Amino acid sequence: MSDLENDLEVEFELNRGEKSSVKGELGEQCAPAPQPSAPPAKSQRHTCRECGASAFCLKFFEAFNIAVCNACKVQKYSLMTKTTAKEDYLLTDSKLAGLRFLLRENPKNPNWAPMKLYLQSEVMAIGQSTFQDQDAWDQARRNKAVSQLQKRMAVAKRRKEELALEADIASAKSHPKKVYKPLAQHVHTFVEKGSKQCCCTSCGIVMEFEEF
């Protein structure tokens, strides 16, 4: 092998080594963030905590960390919407913020935000810790019901007044009132009519007079 061939081979090896080194550095710098590992197979997870069945609902487990089969889930784990939790148990958004939930497609419109479903047992526990006893809870519910009723009555009254006003406006437009122009002031012009009468030449009024 000639000296030129030896030089070319050495240069090729150096270049290949440099490229390998750069590739390794770039690989370390640009490596993607580690992705969460896939959930283990059902056989590696817990069995149903209620009946011991090996099959369980994966979505329910991921949302609430509770391994139950579909049958036990329906019988013993009731879910409720966010609206129900706020109206029936008087919970605020801040109270619900710490609870786990399951996302479902909105049944009214799939383009709307997904529906949040909470465990009824957890919602009840938050409600009981908020109001301490059942009497305070019941009183808060009654106060809210009265407040909502008053608001609905106010809205109905305002709407009734608006409808009455709209009816008056429509009636006025369909039956406009006649506008009468005031008559010009009339000045009588009397001429004698007989010995004791005079008559207006414009309107015909007759007036009698006596001589003194």
C-alpha positions as CSV (number, residue, x, y, z in Angstrom):
1,M,0.0,0.0,0.0
2,S,1.4,3.5,-1.0
3,D,1.9,6.3,1.5
4,L,-1.0,8.2,-0.1
5,E,-3.3,5.2,0.5
6,N,-2.2,5.0,4.1
7,D,-2.8,8.7,4.6
8,L,-6.3,8.4,3.2
9,E,-7.2,5.4,5.3
10,V,-5.9,7.2,8.5
11,E,-7.9,10.3,7.6
12,F,-11.1,8.2,7.0
13,E,-10.7,6.5,10.4
14,L,-10.2,9.9,12.1
15,N,-13.2,11.3,10.4
16,R,-15.3,8.3,11.3
17,G,-14.2,8.6,14.9
18,E,-15.0,12.3,15.1
19,K,-18.5,11.7,13.6
20,S,-19.2,8.9,16.1
21,S,-18.1,11.2,18.9
22,V,-20.3,14.1,17.7
23,K,-23.2,11.8,17.2
24,G,-22.9,10.5,20.7
25,E,-22.8,14.0,22.2
26,L,-25.8,15.1,20.1
27,G,-27.6,12.0,21.2
28,E,-27.1,12.8,24.8
29,Q,-28.1,16.5,24.4
30,C,-31.2,15.9,22.1
31,A,-32.5,12.7,23.7
32,P,-36.3,12.9,24.2
33,A,-37.7,13.1,27.6
34,P,-38.4,9.6,29.0
35,Q,-42.0,8.6,28.3
36,P,-44.1,7.1,31.0
37,S,-44.1,3.4,30.9
38,A,-47.1,1.6,29.5
39,P,-49.5,0.3,32.1
40,P,-48.8,-3.2,33.1
41,A,-50.9,-6.0,31.8
42,K,-54.1,-6.9,33.7
43,S,-52.5,-10.1,34.8
44,Q,-49.8,-8.1,36.7
45,R,-52.3,-5.8,38.4
46,H,-54.7,-6.2,41.3
47,T,-57.8,-8.3,41.1
48,C,-61.2,-6.9,41.8
49,R,-61.2,-5.6,45.4
50,E,-64.8,-6.6,45.9
51,C,-65.3,-10.0,44.3
52,G,-61.7,-11.1,43.5
53,A,-62.3,-11.4,39.8
54,S,-59.1,-11.1,37.6
55,A,-60.9,-8.8,35.1
56,F,-61.3,-5.1,36.1
57,C,-62.1,-1.8,34.5
58,L,-58.8,-0.2,33.4
59,K,-60.1,3.4,33.0
60,F,-61.7,3.3,36.4
61,F,-58.4,2.1,37.9
62,E,-56.4,4.9,36.2
63,A,-58.9,7.5,37.4
64,F,-59.5,6.5,41.0
65,N,-56.7,3.9,41.6
66,I,-59.4,1.4,42.5
67,A,-59.4,-2.0,40.9
68,V,-63.0,-3.3,40.5
69,C,-64.7,-5.3,37.8
70,N,-67.5,-3.7,35.8
71,A,-70.3,-5.5,37.7
72,C,-69.0,-4.3,41.1
73,K,-68.3,-0.9,39.8
74,V,-72.0,-0.4,38.8
75,Q,-73.3,-1.9,42.1
76,K,-71.0,-0.3,44.6
77,Y,-69.3,2.8,43.1
78,S,-71.8,5.4,42.1
79,L,-70.6,8.4,40.0
80,M,-72.0,11.9,39.8
81,T,-71.4,14.9,37.6
82,K,-69.8,18.1,38.7
83,T,-73.1,19.9,38.4
84,T,-74.9,17.4,40.7
85,A,-72.0,17.7,43.2
86,K,-72.3,21.5,43.3
87,E,-76.1,21.6,43.4
88,D,-77.0,18.7,45.7
89,Y,-74.0,18.7,48.0
90,L,-73.3,22.5,47.9
91,L,-69.6,22.1,47.0
92,T,-67.6,24.8,45.3
93,D,-65.0,24.4,42.6
94,S,-62.2,24.8,45.2
95,K,-63.7,21.9,47.2
96,L,-63.9,19.7,44.1
97,A,-60.4,20.6,42.9
98,G,-58.7,18.0,45.1
99,L,-61.0,15.1,44.1
100,R,-60.2,12.5,41.4
101,F,-62.5,12.3,38.5
102,L,-63.2,10.3,35.3
103,L,-63.6,12.1,32.0
104,R,-66.5,11.2,29.7
105,E,-67.7,12.6,26.4
106,N,-70.4,15.3,26.9
107,P,-73.7,13.6,26.1
108,K,-75.3,16.9,25.1
109,N,-72.7,17.9,22.6
110,P,-69.4,16.0,21.8
111,N,-67.7,19.3,20.8
112,W,-68.2,20.7,24.3
113,A,-65.7,20.1,27.2
114,P,-65.8,16.5,28.5
115,M,-67.9,15.7,31.5
116,K,-66.2,15.2,34.9
117,L,-67.5,12.3,37.0
118,Y,-66.7,12.1,40.7
119,L,-67.1,9.2,43.2
120,Q,-70.2,9.8,45.2
121,S,-68.6,8.5,48.3
122,E,-65.8,11.1,48.1
123,V,-68.2,13.9,47.3
124,M,-70.3,13.0,50.4
125,A,-67.2,12.9,52.6
126,I,-66.2,16.4,51.5
127,G,-69.8,17.6,52.1
128,Q,-69.9,16.1,55.6
129,S,-66.6,17.6,56.6
130,T,-67.8,21.1,55.3
131,F,-71.1,21.2,57.2
132,Q,-70.2,19.1,60.3
133,D,-73.7,17.8,60.9
134,Q,-76.8,16.9,58.9
135,D,-78.9,19.8,60.3
136,A,-76.5,22.4,59.1
137,W,-76.3,20.7,55.7
138,D,-80.1,20.6,55.4
139,Q,-80.4,24.2,56.4
140,A,-77.9,25.2,53.8
141,R,-79.8,23.3,51.2
142,R,-83.1,25.1,52.2
143,N,-81.4,28.5,52.0
144,K,-80.1,27.7,48.6
145,A,-83.5,26.5,47.4
146,V,-85.2,29.7,48.7
147,S,-82.5,31.8,47.0
148,Q,-82.9,30.1,43.7
149,L,-86.7,30.4,43.9
150,Q,-86.5,34.1,44.6
151,K,-84.1,34.5,41.6
152,R,-86.5,32.6,39.3
153,M,-89.4,34.7,40.5
154,A,-87.5,37.9,39.9
155,V,-86.6,36.8,36.4
156,A,-90.2,35.8,35.7
157,K,-91.5,39.1,36.9
158,R,-89.0,41.0,34.8
159,R,-89.9,39.0,31.8
160,K,-93.6,39.5,32.3
161,E,-93.0,43.3,32.4
162,E,-91.0,43.1,29.3
163,L,-93.7,41.2,27.5
164,A,-96.4,43.6,28.6
165,L,-94.2,46.5,27.3
166,E,-93.7,44.8,24.0
167,A,-97.4,44.2,23.7
168,D,-98.2,47.9,24.3
169,I,-95.6,48.9,21.7
170,A,-97.0,46.5,19.1
171,S,-100.6,47.7,19.8
172,A,-99.5,51.3,19.5
173,K,-97.9,50.6,16.1
174,S,-100.9,48.7,14.7
175,H,-103.5,51.3,16.0
176,P,-101.9,54.7,15.9
177,K,-103.8,57.4,17.7
178,K,-105.3,60.2,15.6
179,V,-103.7,63.6,16.2
180,Y,-106.2,66.5,16.1
181,K,-105.0,69.9,15.1
182,P,-106.3,72.7,17.3
183,L,-108.8,74.9,15.4
184,A,-107.9,78.5,14.6
185,Q,-109.6,81.1,16.8
186,H,-112.8,82.2,15.3
187,V,-113.9,85.8,15.2
188,H,-117.6,86.4,14.7
189,T,-118.9,88.8,12.2
190,F,-122.4,89.7,13.0
191,V,-125.0,91.4,10.9
192,E,-128.5,92.4,12.0
193,K,-131.2,89.9,11.3
194,G,-134.5,91.4,12.2
195,S,-135.2,94.0,14.9
196,K,-133.7,92.0,17.9
197,Q,-131.3,89.4,16.3
198,C,-128.0,89.3,14.7
199,C,-126.3,86.5,12.9
200,C,-122.6,85.6,12.3
201,T,-121.8,85.5,8.6
202,S,-119.2,82.8,9.1
203,C,-120.6,80.2,11.5
204,G,-124.3,81.2,11.4
205,I,-124.7,81.6,15.2
206,V,-127.7,83.8,16.0
207,M,-127.8,86.1,19.0
208,E,-130.7,88.0,20.4
209,F,-130.4,91.4,22.0
210,E,-132.7,93.9,23.6
211,E,-132.8,97.6,23.2
212,F,-132.7,99.8,26.3
